[in-house]
Amino acid sequence: MMPSQMLLKEMQVDALKVRVYQNRKAMGTAAGVDIAGKIKELLMVKPNIRMIFAAAPSQSEVLQYLKEDPTIDWSRITAFHMDEYIGLPVDAQQRFSQFLCDHLFDHVHPGTVQLIDSSSSSELESIRYSALLQEAPIDIVCLGIGENGHIAFNDPPVADFEDTLLVKTVELEAACRQQQVNDGCFPSVEAVPTHAITLTIPALLAGAHLFCVVPGKTKHQAVTKTLQDTISTACPSTILRNHVDCTLYVDCDAYGQ
């Protein structure tokens, strides 16, 4: 059955388009189809495009689809990612840069890959990465939502809808660190780094087209808050309802039906 046939519900909450799928596979494939379609559409009118990717197990199906689409001209794509732990060894498998290299970049070979280097001064790296982001507009952002409603590592205590920075160092909330254990990325909370470098909310929202993919029962509360709560930093992902072109893809487990 095609993903379009497994679309159970479609709605709009403020400006946010919401699509609910029968299962995680259909959700990920549908998002992958739409992202690939937008890439090809933009490359028909632009010499190259710039994309930001989230690195998390929740994005695996989407990344797999993009990796397997032979019609995407990756040589004309500049790729960024949205956050990175501070304090992990450079060869740690949990590094988000490593995750994206393993699951996408090393397979499709984008024309340019800009990775966050958290092994150096986080302040200097934030300045360097901000400058790269500012070189030209961001066309596409592929993101998720954390169990605490974060987007990138903008947890409720540090989220700022009016942030003047594009990239900053943050301390990770306890719920955020626990999610990394729940996702199977770390054996215990103690093993999860306490700080990270992250793109800020204004940096993410500056993308022209946002595709937000959120599967699983552990995300049900976050999805409900995203769609129903007042837009505020208490649930950072609520701000997606203000973006001019953001689509939220969820499976039944995340949506709760």
Stockholm file with secondary structure:
# STOCKHOLM 1.0

chainA/1-257         MMPSQMLLKEMQVDALKVRVYQNRKAMGTAAGVDIAGKIKELLMVKPNIRMIFAAAPSQSEVLQYLKEDPTIDWSRITAFHMDEYIGLPVDAQQRFSQFLCDHLFDHVHPGTVQLIDSSSSSELESIRYSALLQEAPIDIVCLGIGENGHIAFNDPPVADFEDTLLVKTVELEAACRQQQVNDGCFPSVEAVPTHAITLTIPALLAGAHLFCVVPGKTKHQAVTKTLQDTISTACPSTILRNHVDCTLYVDCDAYGQ
#=GR chainA/1-257 SS CCGGGGEEEEEEETTEEEEEESSHHHHHHHHHHHHHHHHHHHHTTSSCEEEEECCSGGGHHHHHHHHHCTTCCGGGEEEEESEEESSSCTTCTTCHHHHHIIIIIHHHCCSEEECCCTTSCHHHHHHHHHHHHTTSCCCEEEECCCTTSCBTTBCTTTCCTTCSCSEEEEECCHHHHHHHHHTTSSSSGGGSCSEEEEECHHHHHTSSEEEEEECSGGGHHHHHHHHHSCSBTTBGGGGGGGCTTEEEEEEHHHHTC
#=GC SS_cons         CCGGGGEEEEEEETTEEEEEESSHHHHHHHHHHHHHHHHHHHHTTSSCEEEEECCSGGGHHHHHHHHHCTTCCGGGEEEEESEEESSSCTTCTTCHHHHHIIIIIHHHCCSEEECCCTTSCHHHHHHHHHHHHTTSCCCEEEECCCTTSCBTTBCTTTCCTTCSCSEEEEECCHHHHHHHHHTTSSSSGGGSCSEEEEECHHHHHTSSEEEEEECSGGGHHHHHHHHHSCSBTTBGGGGGGGCTTEEEEEEHHHHTC
//
